[in-house]
């Protein structure tokens, strides 16, 4: 199977052979296709990778993209990539900074339910998101989640925060973890199990992250974090391996069975996610939460299936918010 056929098989299960490597992402995409497609402002899709991801997600029924960027450049990229943009709205801008501002303005006006990063820098898009004058922040701390498809692991792993919050405080971690729990539930996980990671599973003042982990677990007991079981501190091995948890004699409903991994800081999270990607051949769909809408944050190195999974995650988050809003009115 060549690379093109493999990619097609990931997207269309009917074209799979005996191998189904991306079954977790395929399930996410299938679930999102059952929901109403969401309108997404795609900020500056001025290269083949970002434009192809948006167009393919539209073709699969996941999103209805509004392309925000220099119209001439977008059309030139489409011609070179063989993409059909007929029927897609394009909002013309002069440069990437304006693309970010206009994409965020579409959120503020209520015209879209999600943002998607194109070929501009992440800092540029997030700068528009957090602007004190025109941004779309909420009372919740903004944080990033990787939804990782790790081969041979039974379910997708959510890792947070490995991209935005460099050295989060205890209060920041409350929001970071709550964002991840809400995401897990939007993805259909009824039993959300959060492992608060450190280098060890015992609490010691010599390792401050172990004290914060213990405090976060107590905060969950008191209802300051809701919707999941929390345990920590846990080392990575006894968070995801039942055998490791048994050897350490950790008696916990989370240990060995965690599906959300909360890391102590960005450096640890980034190294964990990239280790899984480059050593375990995992894929990492990315989403930012805590703003008024989910933000699809992808890397230039992401495969098409990863970009589609990120769109599916955003669609499921938007659908969950839609249902919650309807329930509150009812």
ROVO-99056 format. One line per field, with one value per atom (N, C-alpha, C): residue in three letters; z, y, x. Coordinates in pm, whole numbers. Example, Ala and Ser with C-alpha at 12.3 -4.5 7.8 and 13.67 -1.06 7.14 Angstrom:
// ROVO-99056
res: [ala,ala,ala,ser,ser,ser]
c3: [780,780,780,708,714,787]
c2: [-569,-450,-330,-225,-106,3]
c1: [1319,1230,1320,1285,1367,1290]
// end
This chain:
// ROVO-99056
res: [unk,unk,unk,unk,unk,unk,unk,unk,unk,unk,unk,unk,unk,unk,unk,unk,unk,unk,unk,unk,unk,unk,unk,unk,unk,unk,unk,unk,unk,unk,unk,unk,unk,unk,unk,unk,unk,unk,unk,unk,unk,unk,unk,unk,unk,unk,unk,unk,unk,unk,unk,unk,unk,unk,unk,unk,unk,unk,unk,unk,unk,unk,unk,unk,unk,unk,unk,unk,unk,unk,unk,unk,unk,unk,unk,unk,unk,unk,unk,unk,unk,unk,unk,unk,unk,unk,unk,unk,unk,unk,unk,unk,unk,unk,unk,unk,unk,unk,unk,unk,unk,unk,unk,unk,unk,unk,unk,unk,unk,unk,unk,unk,unk,unk,unk,unk,unk,unk,unk,unk,unk,unk,unk,unk,unk,unk,unk,unk,unk,unk,unk,unk,unk,unk,unk,unk,unk,unk,unk,unk,unk,unk,unk,unk,unk,unk,unk,unk,unk,unk,unk,unk,unk,unk,unk,unk,unk,unk,unk,unk,unk,unk,unk,unk,unk,unk,unk,unk,unk,unk,unk,unk,unk,unk,unk,unk,unk,unk,unk,unk,unk,unk,unk,unk,unk,unk,unk,unk,unk,unk,unk,unk,unk,unk,unk,unk,unk,unk,unk,unk,unk,unk,unk,unk,unk,unk,unk,unk,unk,unk,unk,unk,unk,unk,unk,unk,unk,unk,unk,unk,unk,unk,unk,unk,unk,unk,unk,unk,unk,unk,unk,unk,unk,unk,unk,unk,unk,unk,unk,unk,unk,unk,unk,unk,unk,unk,unk,unk,unk,unk,unk,unk,unk,unk,unk,unk,unk,unk,unk,unk,unk,unk,unk,unk,unk,unk,unk,unk,unk,unk,unk,unk,unk,unk,unk,unk,unk,unk,unk,unk,unk,unk,unk,unk,unk,unk,unk,unk,unk,unk,unk,unk,unk,unk,unk,unk,unk,unk,unk,unk,unk,unk,unk,unk,unk,unk,unk,unk,unk,unk,unk,unk,unk,unk,unk,unk,unk,unk,unk,unk,unk,unk,unk,unk,unk,unk,unk,unk,unk,unk,unk,unk,unk,unk,unk,unk,unk,unk,unk,unk,unk,unk,unk,unk,unk,unk,unk,unk,unk,unk,unk,unk,unk,unk,unk,unk,unk,unk,unk,unk,unk,unk,unk,unk,unk,unk,unk,unk,unk,unk,unk,unk,unk,unk,unk,unk,unk,unk,unk,unk,unk,unk,unk,unk,unk,unk,unk,unk,unk,unk,unk,unk,unk,unk,unk,unk,unk,unk,unk,unk,unk,unk,unk,unk,unk,unk,unk,unk,unk,unk,unk,unk,unk,unk,unk,unk,unk,unk,unk,unk,unk,unk,unk,unk,unk,unk,unk,unk,unk,unk,unk,unk,unk,unk,unk,unk,unk,unk,unk,unk,unk,unk,unk,unk,unk,unk,unk,unk,unk,unk,unk,unk,unk,unk,unk,unk,unk,unk,unk,unk,unk,unk,unk,unk,unk,unk,unk,unk,unk,unk,unk,unk,unk,unk,unk,unk,unk,unk,unk,unk,unk,unk,unk,unk,unk,unk,unk,unk,unk,unk,unk,unk,unk,unk,unk,unk,unk,unk,unk,unk,unk,unk,unk,unk,unk,unk,unk,unk,unk,unk,unk,unk,unk,unk,unk,unk,unk,unk,unk,unk,unk,unk,unk,unk,unk,unk,unk,unk,unk,unk,unk,unk,unk,unk,unk,unk,unk,unk,unk,unk,unk,unk,unk,unk,unk,unk,unk,unk,unk,unk,unk,unk,unk,unk,unk,unk,unk,unk,unk,unk,unk,unk,unk,unk,unk,unk,unk,unk,unk,unk,unk,unk,unk,unk,unk,unk,unk,unk,unk,unk,unk,unk,unk,unk,unk,unk,unk,unk,unk,unk,unk,unk,unk,unk,unk,unk,unk,unk,unk,unk,unk,unk,unk,unk,unk,unk,unk,unk,unk,unk,unk,unk,unk,unk,unk,unk,unk,unk,unk,unk,unk,unk,unk,unk,unk,unk,unk,unk,unk,unk,unk,unk,unk,unk,unk,unk,unk,unk,unk,unk,unk,unk,unk,unk,unk,unk,unk,unk,unk,unk,unk,unk,unk,unk,unk,unk,unk,unk,unk,unk,unk,unk,unk,unk,unk,unk,unk,unk,unk,unk,unk,unk,unk,unk,unk,unk,unk,unk,unk,unk,unk,unk,unk,unk,unk,unk,unk,unk,unk,unk,unk,unk,unk,unk,unk,unk,unk,unk,unk,unk,unk,unk,unk,unk,unk,unk,unk,unk,unk,unk,unk,unk,unk,unk,unk,unk,unk,unk,unk,unk,unk,unk,unk,unk,unk,unk,unk,unk,unk,unk,unk,unk,unk,unk,unk,unk,unk,unk,unk,unk,unk,unk,unk,unk,unk,unk,unk,unk,unk,unk,unk,unk,unk,unk,unk,unk,unk,unk,unk,unk,unk,unk,unk,unk,unk,unk,unk,unk,unk,unk,unk,unk,unk,unk,unk,unk,unk,unk,unk,unk,unk,unk,unk,unk,unk,unk,unk,unk,unk,unk,unk,unk,unk,unk,unk,unk,unk,unk,unk,unk,unk,unk,unk,unk,unk,unk,unk,unk,unk,unk,unk,unk,unk,unk,unk,unk,unk,unk,unk,unk,unk,unk,unk,unk,unk,unk,unk,unk,unk,unk,unk,unk,unk,unk,unk,unk,unk,unk,unk,unk,unk,unk,unk,unk,unk,unk,unk,unk,unk,unk,unk,unk,unk,unk,unk,unk,unk,unk,unk,unk,unk,unk,unk,unk,unk,unk,unk,unk,unk,unk,unk,unk,unk,unk,unk,unk,unk,unk,unk,unk,unk,unk,unk,unk,unk,unk,unk,unk,unk,unk,unk,unk,unk,unk,unk,unk,unk,unk,unk,unk,unk,unk,unk,unk,unk,unk,unk,unk,unk,unk,unk,unk,unk,unk,unk,unk,unk,unk,unk,unk,unk,unk,unk,unk,unk,unk,unk,unk,unk,unk,unk,unk,unk,unk,unk,unk,unk,unk,unk,unk,unk,unk,unk,unk,unk,unk,unk,unk,unk,unk,unk,unk,unk,unk,unk,unk,unk,unk,unk,unk,unk,unk,unk,unk,unk,unk,unk,unk,unk,unk,unk,unk,unk,unk,unk,unk,unk,unk,unk,unk,unk,unk,unk,unk,unk,unk,unk,unk,unk,unk]
c3: [0,0,0,-99,-103,-8,3,102,74,-56,-89,-52,-86,-54,96,168,314,373,323,374,344,223,186,273,305,389,530,579,711,713,605,600,568,482,437,477,583,630,523,425,321,235,236,156,236,361,441,394,413,395,527,557,684,801,770,876,900,1026,1061,1171,1133,1234,1305,1233,1292,1331,1391,1424,1523,1616,1714,1645,1555,1481,1387,1327,1240,1318,1442,1524,1557,1586,1612,1488,1373,1249,1221,1242,1219,1315,1441,1539,1501,1456,1418,1296,1204,1082,1114,1230,1270,1328,1358,1411,1298,1329,1233,1207,1079,1050,1104,1143,1206,1109,1123,1044,1114,1037,1092,1014,1087,1024,1017,896,874,850,943,938,853,738,652,598,527,468,337,346,227,189,234,182,155,82,38,155,257,369,441,479,556,471,345,259,228,204,177,297,418,537,550,526,537,430,307,197,216,258,280,396,502,614,570,479,424,339,260,174,256,371,456,540,537,612,756,789,927,954,859,879,754,772,661,673,600,622,556,626,568,563,444,426,440,538,569,539,429,390,255,204,72,-36,-96,-187,-304,-359,-473,-438,-323,-280,-254,-191,-162,-292,-389,-516,-591,-583,-648,-587,-454,-387,-428,-438,-477,-617,-709,-846,-846,-775,-772,-705,-605,-531,-593,-695,-757,-669,-593,-500,-560,-537,-586,-474,-490,-387,-418,-519,-556,-439,-411,-302,-167,-157,-30,-23,91,111,140,74,100,143,259,306,282,196,151,259,277,368,298,359,300,353,477,538,653,712,813,939,977,1096,1079,963,935,927,875,868,1008,1103,1240,1300,1280,1337,1279,1147,1085,1119,1134,1174,1315,1406,1543,1544,1458,1450,1409,1326,1288,1409,1500,1623,1708,1724,1807,1757,1625,1566,1570,1613,1621,1490,1390,1257,1245,1335,1329,1467,1468,1594,1629,1542,1570,1486,1531,1455,1412,1300,1254,1209,1258,1220,1080,997,865,866,775,761,837,919,1000,1127,1199,1323,1432,1520,1630,1716,1746,1830,1769,1637,1570,1587,1570,1587,1733,1826,1966,2019,1960,1999,1971,1857,1825,1917,1953,2041,2179,2234,2372,2381,2269,2270,2370,2450,2551,2488,2367,2301,2216,2136,2038,2049,2154,2166,2210,2226,2256,2378,2477,2600,2682,2774,2872,3011,3113,3249,3270,3183,3193,3134,3196,3143,3008,2909,2779,2788,2733,2737,2613,2591,2474,2516,2432,2452,2325,2342,2236,2255,2147,2148,2067,2137,2073,2043,1918,1872,1879,1987,2010,1966,1869,1825,1943,1943,2044,2180,2196,2320,2298,2395,2370,2342,2389,2365,2344,2288,2266,2400,2403,2524,2506,2605,2606,2693,2638,2711,2719,2840,2859,2972,2964,2852,2799,2671,2612,2508,2504,2395,2432,2539,2566,2701,2809,2943,2981,2993,3013,3153,3253,3392,3469,3449,3509,3661,3722,3867,3903,4033,4079,4028,4036,3989,3838,3764,3620,3592,3671,3647,3671,3759,3778,3646,3579,3451,3341,3340,3239,3248,3369,3388,3357,3399,3370,3220,3148,3002,2942,2991,2939,2971,3091,3128,3038,3020,2933,2791,2744,2611,2607,2706,2707,2704,2778,2781,2647,2584,2452,2349,2370,2278,2309,2407,2436,2547,2618,2729,2853,2897,3017,3143,3134,3249,3226,3272,3251,3370,3343,3449,3426,3515,3501,3590,3528,3603,3605,3723,3736,3750,3646,3634,3711,3759,3815,3787,3850,3832,3923,4017,4115,4163,4238,4286,4435,4498,4639,4651,4754,4775,4856,4802,4871,4840,4942,4922,4829,4808,4719,4572,4541,4403,4409,4386,4403,4325,4209,4130,4202,4291,4366,4466,4525,4619,4546,4430,4351,4308,4271,4231,4345,4465,4581,4608,4594,4616,4513,4388,4284,4309,4359,4392,4505,4605,4714,4662,4571,4512,4437,4371,4302,4403,4514,4618,4669,4671,4723,4613,4493,4386,4310,4328,4253,4113,4091,3958,3948,3838,3830,3701,3705,3583,3560,3656,3634,3766,3757,3869,3852,3959,3955,4050,4011,4103,4069,4171,4152,4287,4291,4175,4128,3997,3937,3837,3834,3729,3602,3488,3361,3354,3400,3387,3466,3592,3669,3644,3558,3514,3402,3312,3193,3187,3275,3272,3397,3381,3498,3568,3489,3548,3636,3588,3668,3794,3783,3900,4003,3953,4045,4115,4043,4102,4212,4189,4290,4399,4387,4483,4498,4383,4385,4363,4464,4457,4423,4297,4249,4123,4105,3981,3861,3885,3776,3738,3835,3809,3712,3608,3506,3402,3422,3332,3293,3310,3282,3133,3103,2963,2944,3054,3049,3131,3069,3137,3154,3278,3308,3350,3271,3293,3385,3450,3542,3474,3352,3281,3133,3055,2910,2864,2927,2884,2895,3008,3027,2926,2906,2814,2670,2631,2494,2467,2563,2544,2543,2628,2629,2495,2447,2321,2205,2198,2086,2097,2218,2234,2180,2211,2160,2008,1955,1810,1735,1782,1705,1743,1863,1904,1900,1930,1928,1806,1716,1590,1615,1721,1750,1667,1648,1586,1692,1673,1779,1722,1731,1696,1805,1765,1863,1867,1988,2004,2124,2110,2219,2275,2407,2477,2575,2621,2717,2654,2521,2450,2423,2354,2327,2232,2150,2061,2063,2025,2013,1898,1916,1817,1769,1639,1579,1553,1630,1624,1574,1449,1389,1358,1336,1300,1151,1094,952,920,1021,999,1013,1053,1075,944,953,839,816,701,671,771,807,901,1036,1078,1204,1195,1082,1064,1064,1001,1000,1140,1214,1351,1437,1416,1490,1458,1331,1292,1357,1361,1423,1571,1639,1781,1803,1722,1735,1709,1610,1579,1696,1762,1875,1996,2016,2125,2100,1976,1942,1958,1918,1933,2080,2164,2307,2368,2326,2376,2329,2205,2150,2232,2263,2338,2482,2541,2677,2683,2581,2576,2561,2475,2455,2582,2655,2777,2885,2889,2989,2962,2834,2799,2830,2799,2824,2971]
c2: [-120,0,124,214,333,439,552,654,711,735,793,696,567,469,452,459,446,560,682,799,786,740,723,617,512,408,457,547,604,682,754,840,761,662,585,439,394,257,153,184,88,57,148,130,74,33,-26,-168,-211,-351,-421,-509,-580,-492,-380,-295,-175,-144,-26,48,120,182,296,373,493,471,357,326,425,479,574,703,752,873,849,731,701,703,654,656,800,886,1026,1092,1067,1126,1076,946,891,953,972,1034,1178,1252,1392,1404,1310,1314,1294,1236,1218,1346,1443,1571,1672,1779,1888,1950,1969,2027,2169,2209,2339,2436,2563,2668,2705,2706,2727,2837,2934,3037,2983,2965,2913,3032,3057,3177,3155,3222,3228,3090,3022,2892,2910,2955,2996,2898,2774,2670,2546,2453,2335,2252,2237,2150,2202,2329,2382,2393,2431,2443,2307,2208,2073,2018,2041,1992,2051,2182,2246,2196,2184,2140,1994,1909,1768,1752,1830,1824,1867,1963,2004,1893,1827,1719,1603,1577,1468,1505,1631,1673,1709,1737,1772,1921,2006,2150,2220,2344,2435,2550,2544,2643,2777,2883,3017,3048,3067,3087,3235,3267,3406,3430,3503,3527,3596,3623,3687,3598,3646,3563,3512,3599,3557,3444,3455,3350,3219,3228,3106,3037,3114,3052,2995,3062,3010,2876,2867,2742,2632,2668,2569,2515,2602,2558,2461,2498,2414,2279,2278,2155,2077,2133,2065,2061,2166,2172,2255,2209,2280,2366,2498,2590,2641,2586,2634,2615,2719,2715,2755,2773,2812,2964,3020,3164,3201,3306,3357,3502,3532,3671,3721,3820,3868,3951,3927,4007,4040,4134,4175,4091,4044,3974,3887,3808,3710,3775,3892,3959,3995,4046,4079,3952,3845,3718,3671,3679,3638,3725,3857,3949,3924,3906,3887,3751,3649,3518,3524,3591,3606,3691,3793,3877,3794,3692,3605,3530,3492,3428,3527,3648,3749,3784,3776,3809,3691,3575,3457,3384,3414,3353,3217,3184,3054,2992,2859,2785,2735,2764,2721,2803,2805,2863,2752,2775,2678,2753,2711,2773,2730,2828,2799,2801,2876,2876,2991,3063,3169,3109,3188,3139,3128,3031,3011,3136,3200,3320,3430,3438,3542,3519,3393,3361,3377,3325,3330,3473,3557,3698,3764,3731,3785,3727,3601,3534,3599,3632,3682,3834,3903,4049,4103,4201,4257,4340,4389,4471,4388,4297,4228,4077,4026,3882,3807,3677,3589,3502,3561,3488,3474,3378,3361,3368,3340,3337,3216,3117,2995,3017,2961,2966,2893,2954,2890,2785,2667,2560,2473,2394,2308,2162,2083,1938,1867,1770,1674,1556,1514,1389,1291,1201,1120,980,940,804,728,653,579,434,385,246,150,50,-57,-12,118,159,152,102,72,191,310,427,550,654,779,838,900,965,1116,1185,1331,1377,1462,1516,1667,1722,1866,1914,2033,2125,2122,2094,2079,2186,2293,2389,2536,2566,2707,2755,2688,2734,2680,2770,2728,2672,2747,2706,2737,2658,2691,2684,2775,2774,2668,2647,2553,2594,2723,2771,2751,2774,2748,2601,2513,2370,2324,2393,2360,2377,2489,2513,2421,2399,2311,2171,2121,1987,1986,2090,2094,2102,2180,2184,2045,1970,1837,1740,1753,1667,1695,1823,1860,1808,1814,1760,1610,1539,1394,1355,1427,1395,1430,1538,1573,1466,1399,1292,1160,1160,1041,953,998,918,938,835,845,828,751,724,796,921,1001,984,943,912,995,1090,1187,1149,1128,1108,1239,1287,1409,1364,1388,1327,1404,1327,1380,1276,1291,1193,1073,1081,974,977,873,862,893,935,974,1125,1180,1325,1365,1462,1510,1657,1731,1873,1897,1796,1810,1820,1772,1778,1850,1981,2060,2008,1948,1900,1790,1717,1614,1676,1787,1856,1915,1975,2030,1918,1802,1691,1648,1639,1602,1706,1834,1941,1935,1908,1901,1786,1674,1562,1600,1671,1716,1817,1903,2000,1928,1818,1740,1678,1633,1577,1681,1808,1915,1979,1923,1974,2092,2123,2234,2192,2063,2003,1892,1889,1794,1713,1600,1522,1409,1383,1280,1229,1115,1065,1117,1169,1219,1139,1118,1062,1120,1142,1194,1228,1237,1224,1080,1065,935,954,858,855,801,830,790,641,560,415,367,410,359,436,537,602,524,464,400,249,194,50,-18,-105,-178,-260,-315,-396,-310,-192,-103,-58,-28,14,-99,-223,-338,-359,-347,-365,-262,-138,-32,-38,-132,-151,-23,38,157,113,127,85,207,221,341,308,366,344,414,503,576,510,469,415,298,305,202,212,305,314,458,548,690,712,799,840,990,1062,1201,1212,1268,1287,1436,1483,1623,1635,1709,1718,1837,1837,1946,2079,2077,2202,2174,2282,2268,2185,2202,2127,1977,1934,1791,1743,1821,1781,1774,1874,1877,1758,1726,1612,1480,1470,1349,1329,1435,1424,1392,1459,1435,1300,1253,1118,1014,1031,938,947,1069,1087,1025,1051,1012,876,829,699,591,628,530,545,638,659,696,773,821,945,973,1097,1183,1316,1408,1514,1490,1593,1700,1827,1934,2027,2069,2162,2253,2379,2475,2500,2498,2515,2631,2676,2785,2918,2927,3045,3027,3123,3114,3002,2960,2847,2760,2632,2551,2601,2587,2633,2513,2487,2375,2419,2365,2409,2293,2301,2193,2239,2142,2169,2148,2217,2200,2058,1985,1847,1745,1789,1696,1631,1505,1434,1479,1442,1478,1414,1289,1223,1294,1345,1418,1548,1619,1743,1716,1606,1572,1533,1463,1428,1552,1651,1777,1846,1844,1902,1825,1692,1610,1640,1657,1691,1824,1924,2055,2043,1962,1945,1880,1784,1718,1810,1893,1992,2092,2141,2237,2174,2048,1979,1963,1930,1917,2050,2159,2291,2328,2293,2321,2250,2122,2042,2093,2134,2187,2317,2402,2527,2501,2404,2371,2314,2232,2172,2279,2379,2484,2569,2588,2664,2584,2453,2366,2345]
c1: [85,0,88,71,152,98,171,134,-4,-36,-167,-279,-260,-363,-379,-267,-275,-354,-329,-402,-550,-583,-722,-789,-717,-774,-802,-716,-740,-870,-899,-1015,-1141,-1129,-1244,-1224,-1290,-1269,-1296,-1382,-1413,-1291,-1190,-1072,-956,-982,-876,-847,-726,-694,-709,-615,-622,-579,-513,-459,-549,-576,-656,-583,-478,-393,-463,-543,-603,-749,-778,-917,-976,-894,-949,-990,-908,-942,-1060,-1065,-1178,-1310,-1306,-1427,-1468,-1369,-1399,-1462,-1404,-1456,-1597,-1620,-1755,-1855,-1816,-1907,-1938,-1836,-1857,-1947,-1937,-2020,-2168,-2196,-2336,-2396,-2310,-2357,-2374,-2445,-2459,-2321,-2287,-2155,-2147,-2027,-2008,-1941,-1974,-1908,-1777,-1670,-1536,-1466,-1410,-1327,-1184,-1135,-1000,-908,-817,-734,-610,-606,-488,-447,-535,-499,-424,-301,-226,-115,-125,-37,-120,-61,-136,-187,-103,-139,-264,-263,-376,-502,-488,-606,-665,-580,-630,-706,-653,-723,-861,-874,-1005,-1101,-1054,-1140,-1181,-1088,-1122,-1219,-1202,-1296,-1435,-1441,-1570,-1631,-1547,-1596,-1653,-1592,-1638,-1759,-1800,-1917,-1889,-1761,-1728,-1747,-1706,-1711,-1762,-1804,-1834,-1735,-1623,-1518,-1546,-1506,-1497,-1348,-1296,-1153,-1120,-1036,-1003,-856,-830,-692,-687,-568,-554,-618,-725,-804,-722,-638,-557,-462,-397,-304,-376,-493,-570,-609,-656,-697,-577,-463,-342,-301,-306,-273,-370,-499,-600,-573,-535,-505,-386,-280,-160,-188,-277,-307,-422,-487,-600,-723,-744,-858,-971,-1093,-1212,-1268,-1265,-1314,-1455,-1518,-1651,-1748,-1824,-1921,-1864,-1732,-1672,-1657,-1694,-1681,-1535,-1487,-1352,-1364,-1305,-1299,-1157,-1145,-1014,-945,-816,-733,-602,-528,-401,-284,-292,-180,-231,-140,-179,-235,-181,-232,-380,-413,-554,-638,-579,-653,-694,-600,-631,-739,-728,-827,-966,-974,-1106,-1165,-1081,-1132,-1190,-1120,-1170,-1297,-1304,-1424,-1546,-1526,-1638,-1692,-1603,-1647,-1726,-1670,-1734,-1874,-1893,-2023,-2120,-2072,-2158,-2178,-2096,-2114,-2048,-1955,-1887,-1883,-1866,-1861,-1721,-1624,-1487,-1390,-1264,-1154,-1061,-991,-892,-768,-653,-526,-487,-449,-398,-247,-186,-40,26,-47,13,73,153,212,106,124,30,19,133,131,45,45,-32,-182,-224,-366,-407,-326,-363,-358,-271,-270,-403,-463,-595,-702,-688,-785,-788,-671,-664,-660,-676,-675,-777,-735,-825,-937,-915,-1018,-1114,-1060,-1144,-1136,-1074,-1055,-1179,-1164,-1279,-1249,-1181,-1154,-1281,-1279,-1385,-1321,-1399,-1343,-1251,-1264,-1183,-1044,-943,-807,-801,-738,-722,-613,-637,-538,-549,-446,-437,-446,-510,-514,-469,-381,-355,-448,-513,-588,-504,-436,-332,-380,-357,-384,-252,-236,-112,-133,-57,-73,-62,-149,-152,-205,-237,-302,-453,-529,-670,-760,-726,-811,-725,-788,-716,-675,-558,-508,-514,-569,-569,-453,-366,-252,-267,-254,-269,-179,-118,-116,27,41,174,204,124,144,123,51,17,69,32,68,206,303,442,465,428,448,319,215,84,85,11,-8,-111,-127,-229,-366,-397,-527,-541,-434,-438,-468,-409,-426,-569,-639,-781,-855,-835,-902,-849,-719,-659,-720,-732,-789,-937,-1010,-1153,-1178,-1096,-1108,-1091,-992,-966,-1079,-1135,-1249,-1368,-1398,-1511,-1488,-1364,-1333,-1357,-1306,-1323,-1469,-1552,-1695,-1760,-1715,-1768,-1733,-1620,-1578,-1647,-1735,-1814,-1761,-1658,-1605,-1692,-1758,-1842,-1759,-1652,-1566,-1434,-1425,-1305,-1213,-1089,-994,-868,-845,-736,-619,-505,-380,-303,-271,-191,-45,32,164,271,366,490,597,712,819,802,710,691,547,511,374,360,466,460,470,408,406,530,603,722,744,789,815,934,1016,1131,1089,968,916,781,780,657,537,560,444,368,435,362,266,305,217,96,120,9,-85,-31,-116,-208,-151,-232,-340,-303,-402,-513,-480,-582,-679,-628,-717,-812,-762,-849,-952,-911,-1005,-1116,-1082,-1185,-1282,-1229,-1316,-1414,-1373,-1458,-1543,-1542,-1628,-1573,-1444,-1384,-1343,-1332,-1313,-1416,-1490,-1603,-1598,-1670,-1692,-1593,-1504,-1402,-1348,-1279,-1199,-1057,-999,-862,-774,-650,-552,-416,-337,-203,-141,-11,76,89,103,132,246,337,437,370,429,366,341,436,419,298,286,172,43,48,-75,-143,-61,-120,-99,-18,9,-47,-147,-199,-92,1,108,198,235,319,248,118,41,35,20,14,147,257,390,413,367,383,276,184,74,-10,-42,-126,-271,-352,-492,-577,-612,-680,-758,-878,-953,-891,-793,-727,-595,-517,-384,-391,-310,-307,-415,-511,-627,-658,-565,-591,-615,-713,-733,-710,-682,-639,-510,-406,-279,-254,-253,-227,-82,-5,139,171,289,321,349,404,433,447,461,466,585,700,817,795,739,713,610,504,399,446,526,575,667,755,844,767,663,581,511,445,371,464,578,670,738,761,815,717,590,490,480,491,480,597,719,837,894,867,917,810,686,576,487,523,449,303,279,145,115,-13,-57,-122,-111,-153,-246,-376,-474,-470,-487,-472,-592,-627,-739,-713,-754,-744,-883,-893,-1021,-1010,-1126,-1129,-1166,-1163,-1212,-1361,-1421,-1564,-1599,-1503,-1522,-1396,-1408,-1287,-1199,-1068,-972,-891,-899,-828,-685,-593,-454,-369,-328,-252,-110,-23,116,134,232,262,303,353,398,285,165,55,10,-25,-82,-225,-279,-418,-513,-491,-582,-580,-465,-456,-534,-524,-599,-749,-789,-931,-979,-895,-932,-946,-859,-871,-1003,-1043,-1172,-1287,-1273,-1377,-1390,-1277,-1279,-1352,-1319,-1386,-1535,-1573,-1715,-1789,-1726,-1790,-1799,-1697,-1702,-1815,-1824,-1929,-2067,-2080,-2209,-2247,-2149,-2177,-2220,-2156,-2194,-2335,-2365,-2497,-2606,-2579,-2676,-2689,-2577,-2582,-2662,-2643,-2718,-2867,-2902,-3044,-3105,-3028,-3079,-3101,-3014,-3029,-3151,-3183,-3303,-3427,-3420,-3534,-3559]
// end
